C-alpha cells in the first residue's frame, strides 16, 4: 500500500470514528446521561481534531496514540452500555471497533519501535 493510500485510509478512519462517536452521543445526551454522552462527544471531537491535524502535515504521534487509546476505551464503554440497555447485537460492532483501534495502536507502536531500532 502506498503512503498516499495509507494516509487517505487513516483520514477515512478518523472521520468515520468522529462521525460515529458524535452521532452516538445524541442518544445518551437525550436520555439525561450527560457524563456518558459527553465522553462520546469528546471522543468524536478528538477524532475530528486529529483529522484536522492530519491535513496540516505530519501528525503528532503521541496525540495519535492517545486518540486511538481513547477510541478503545470509549467503544468498550459503549458496548457495555448497549448490553445494559438490552440490545442484542449492536454491542458486537462496538467491541469490534475497540478491537480494530487496539490493533491499529499496536501496529503503530510496533512500527515505531522497528523504525527506531533500524535507525
C-alpha distance (Angstrom), angle and dihedral (degrees) to the residues before:
residue distance angle dihedral
X1 . . .
X2 3.79 . .
X3 3.79 121.7 .
X4 3.82 91.2 -113.6
X5 3.79 91.6 53.3
X6 3.83 91.5 47.5
X7 3.80 89.6 51.9
X8 3.80 91.9 50.6
X9 3.80 90.9 48.2
X10 3.80 90.0 49.5
X11 3.80 90.4 51.8
X12 3.80 92.2 49.3
X13 3.81 91.4 50.4
X14 3.79 93.9 51.5
X15 3.82 91.9 43.5
X16 3.79 90.9 50.9
X17 3.81 92.2 46.8
X18 3.77 90.5 48.8
X19 3.79 92.5 50.7
X20 3.82 94.4 45.1
X21 3.80 95.6 47.7
X22 3.80 93.3 46.6
X23 3.79 91.1 46.1
X24 3.81 90.3 45.4
X25 3.82 90.8 53.6
X26 3.79 92.8 63.3
X27 3.81 95.4 73.1
X28 3.83 98.0 49.9
X29 3.80 91.4 43.3
X30 3.80 91.0 51.7
X31 3.82 89.7 49.4
X32 3.79 92.0 53.8
X33 3.81 95.1 -105.5
X34 3.79 91.6 134.7
X35 3.81 97.2 165.4
X36 3.80 95.4 46.8
X37 3.80 93.4 43.1
X38 3.79 90.4 45.2
X39 3.80 91.4 54.1
X40 3.80 90.6 51.6
X41 3.79 90.5 47.2
X42 3.80 90.4 49.6
X43 3.81 90.0 50.3
X44 3.80 90.7 51.1
X45 3.78 93.1 48.2
X46 3.82 91.1 46.6
X47 3.79 90.7 53.3
X48 3.81 89.5 48.8
X49 3.82 92.5 49.6
X50 3.79 90.4 49.3
X51 3.80 89.0 48.9
X52 3.79 89.0 55.4
X53 3.81 90.4 49.7
X54 3.82 88.6 55.0
X55 3.79 89.4 59.5
X56 3.81 91.8 55.5
X57 3.78 94.3 59.0
X58 3.76 133.1 -94.9
X59 3.81 110.1 20.1
X60 3.78 125.2 -132.4
X61 3.81 105.4 -97.1
X62 3.80 94.2 -149.0
X63 3.78 90.9 51.4
X64 3.80 89.2 50.1
X65 3.81 90.8 51.6
X66 3.79 91.9 46.5
X67 3.81 93.4 50.3
X68 3.82 92.0 47.3
X69 3.81 91.4 49.2
X70 3.79 90.3 48.0
X71 3.81 89.3 50.1
X72 3.81 89.7 54.8
X73 3.80 93.7 49.5
X74 3.80 95.9 44.0
X75 3.81 94.2 45.2
X76 3.81 90.7 51.3
X77 3.82 90.3 48.4
X78 3.80 90.9 50.1
X79 3.81 90.1 49.0
X80 3.79 91.9 53.7
X81 3.80 90.8 45.0
X82 3.80 88.7 54.2
X83 3.81 89.7 51.8
X84 3.82 90.3 49.9
X85 3.81 89.1 49.9
X86 3.81 89.7 56.3
X87 3.79 97.4 -110.7
X88 3.78 114.6 155.7
X89 3.79 108.7 -154.5
X90 3.80 114.3 2.2
X91 3.80 92.4 81.2
X92 3.81 89.4 67.5
X93 3.79 89.9 61.4
X94 3.81 90.2 52.7
X95 3.82 91.6 47.1
X96 3.81 88.9 49.9
X97 3.83 89.8 50.4
X98 3.81 89.4 51.4
X99 3.80 90.9 49.2
X100 3.82 92.0 48.3
X101 3.81 91.5 51.0
X102 3.81 90.2 47.6
X103 3.81 90.8 51.6
X104 3.82 90.5 48.1
X105 3.81 89.9 50.7
X106 3.81 91.6 48.5
X107 3.81 92.1 48.8
X108 3.79 92.0 48.9
X109 3.81 93.7 50.0
X110 3.80 92.2 45.6
X111 3.81 92.4 47.8
X112 3.80 91.0 50.7
X113 3.82 91.6 50.0
X114 3.80 92.7 50.6
X115 3.82 91.0 46.4
X116 3.81 90.7 50.4
X117 3.81 91.7 46.7
X118 3.81 92.8 51.4
X119 3.81 93.5 47.0
